[in-house]
Amino acid sequence: MKYQSTRNPELIKTPSRAILEGIAPDGGLYTPAEIPVLKKGEFALLRTMGYSERAVWIISHFLTDFKPTELSEFTAKAYSRFDTPQVAPLREYDDKTFIMELFHGPTCAFKDLALTLLPYLMTSSMEKNGIDERVCVLVATSGDTGKAALEGFKDVPGTSIIVFYPDDGVSEIQRLQMITQSGGNVGVCAVKGNFDDTQTGVKKIFADEAFGKTLKAGACRLSSANSINWGRLVPQIVYYISSYCELLNAGKINGCEQINVCVPTGNFGNILAAFYAKKMGLPIARLVCASNSNNVLTDFIGTGVYNSNRSFCKTISPSMDILVSSNVERLLFELLRHDGEKTAACMSSLAQTGSYTVGDATGRELTEIFAAGWSDDAQTFAQINESFGKFSYLPDTHTAVALSVLEKYRKNTGDDKKTIVAATASPFKFAPDVIRALTGENTDGGAECLDRLSGLTGLPVPEPLRGLDRRAARFTQSVSRCKMDGVVKELLGLDSGARVRAKV
Ligand SMILES: *Cc1c(COP(=O)(O)O)cnc(C)c1O
């Protein structure tokens, strides 16, 4: 399997190289040259497997320079950190809606599915390529990626991890989770601004050649754990296929039945994984892309115009507060039949003018594959209340956006195919807003609200979130966007231009 840059299909890398580099030198994203299609017999076999085995089978198709025995070891280690052997259990919400819970990992958000595995893929990729530098993973987070990456990489030999989060873009619980992070190779820093500012700052560091030289002199290299890294995306394909197998095994669907998938979307990583699962032959009819008031993607899918020139809204689903969704670039590359020039032209238009338009044929294809909708905060609050009251299911604020959009989609189209809804975080992670949805009360965002939510609903506080308020804050620095490179240098001990001292 070869990987191409979305901006130049002739720029080709092995899977392990693509994972190591994170982003291509031309600014493009590494994408498989071809999507493998699963045979009928493979689906039959996958049905008999457990989650980790399915993961090995599916990931082996993409990461062809990793041995299945290696992948077995990695998935076993990664997924043993989940609180259930099912890893991504399915709950029946009503007779045609199934909730795929992706929050049973060490940080209670779906990012764990990929970020518990990525450190193993990354360090093994170093070995395969004969590199003995230290990898420094730089992350821009809208809240959940940061903590999941910190947990995944903490104390992994040969790596450091630095996480930047927007000063006023993450919830109090997310912030507490990050600033109390343990581990000898970790760093966390707030950035003044929103997620787009933070992400732009990280991308700048990656593109800064002089900075790259300083790092090289210190025997250090940067990599990314954001969903621009292929190693983040490939583990996410697994749970769509796995859930389909589970539905078949439970007799909830028949062998040739098509389903829909509905995903609360921010950076477009999770739903893109579902798109790849569809390309692999999973019988998905429609991918329903759910947004909050930052509804760039709803407009894009509806009109073929991607326009990020609009005001940024802070919502109760902060992990979806994004106007520039990086992974749309990979979708474009697919829809444009791997035309790197056209993809690059869209991205350069986006960088220069904040928008681009796809042609009619591409726009039509987009609406055949995807449906899209959005819900504002009021609708999301109402959805949480209704889901708990009527269906005895407590969604978090992101999952509630998906449920709300799905209901509108079904009403508008009459398409009531059985649907898998991705539940991307535990409701406890966003406890104050969930409490407000249930009771109308405004609670402050501290860790006390976890017990309050547990008391209200009878659900236990997830183990990883217990006792957050009693842990010491280790990282309290906050900087402007232009100072982020300084933070990286300082944390890595590169400011003197000398060898890497850190141990961040
Ligand atoms: C990251 C995240 C999302 C958005 O996922 P993308 O892959 O960026 O589209 C949605 N919900 C939660 C809880 C998240 O952490």
Ligand as a Chemical Component Dictionary entry (heavy atoms), coordinates in Angstrom:
data_LIG
# 
_chem_comp.id                   LIG 
_chem_comp.type                 NON-POLYMER 
_chem_comp.pdbx_formal_charge   0 
_chem_comp.three_letter_code    LIG 
# 
loop_
_chem_comp_atom.comp_id 
_chem_comp_atom.atom_id 
_chem_comp_atom.alt_atom_id 
_chem_comp_atom.type_symbol 
_chem_comp_atom.charge 
_chem_comp_atom.model_Cartn_x 
_chem_comp_atom.model_Cartn_y 
_chem_comp_atom.model_Cartn_z 
_chem_comp_atom.pdbx_ordinal 
LIG C1 C1 C 0 -13.144 15.420 18.315 1  
LIG C2 C2 C 0 -14.553 15.312 18.672 2  
LIG C3 C3 C 0 -15.564 15.454 17.716 3  
LIG C4 C4 C 0 -15.257 15.795 16.274 4  
LIG O1 O1 O 0 -14.605 14.738 15.604 5  
LIG P1 P1 P 0 -13.856 15.016 14.228 6  
LIG O2 O2 O 0 -13.155 13.746 13.907 7  
LIG O3 O3 O 0 -12.908 16.141 14.502 8  
LIG O4 O4 O 0 -14.899 15.390 13.241 9  
LIG C5 C5 C 0 -16.868 15.271 18.116 10 
LIG N1 N1 N 0 -17.177 14.999 19.405 11 
LIG C6 C6 C 0 -16.233 14.864 20.347 12 
LIG C7 C7 C 0 -16.652 14.606 21.745 13 
LIG C8 C8 C 0 -14.895 15.015 20.019 14 
LIG O5 O5 O 0 -13.957 14.878 20.969 15 
# 
loop_
_chem_comp_bond.comp_id 
_chem_comp_bond.atom_id_1 
_chem_comp_bond.atom_id_2 
_chem_comp_bond.value_order 
_chem_comp_bond.pdbx_ordinal 
LIG C1 C2 SING 1  
LIG C2 C3 SING 2  
LIG C2 C8 DOUB 3  
LIG C3 C4 SING 4  
LIG C3 C5 DOUB 5  
LIG C4 O1 SING 6  
LIG O1 P1 SING 7  
LIG P1 O2 DOUB 8  
LIG P1 O3 SING 9  
LIG P1 O4 SING 10 
LIG C5 N1 SING 11 
LIG N1 C6 DOUB 12 
LIG C6 C7 SING 13 
LIG C6 C8 SING 14 
LIG C8 O5 SING 15 
# 
